[in-house]
Amino acid sequence: MNPEKLLEQLESTANFMRGMCFDPRIPNDTKEALQDRAQEIDEVVQKHLDT
């Protein structure tokens, strides 16, 4: 997999995780963890896009 495709997949995963936060069945602490991890993924993707 080329680096561009990998970054796209990471972005997609982060967006999926953010979307899960709208599911009322998921506990709030889990939603917070999902949001935190999605933010970490965003930071990694942005770092690699900037280089």
Secondary structure as GFF3:
##gff-version 3
##sequence-region A 1 51
A	DSSP	alpha_helix	3	20	.	.	.	ID=ss1
A	DSSP	alpha_helix	28	50	.	.	.	ID=ss2
###
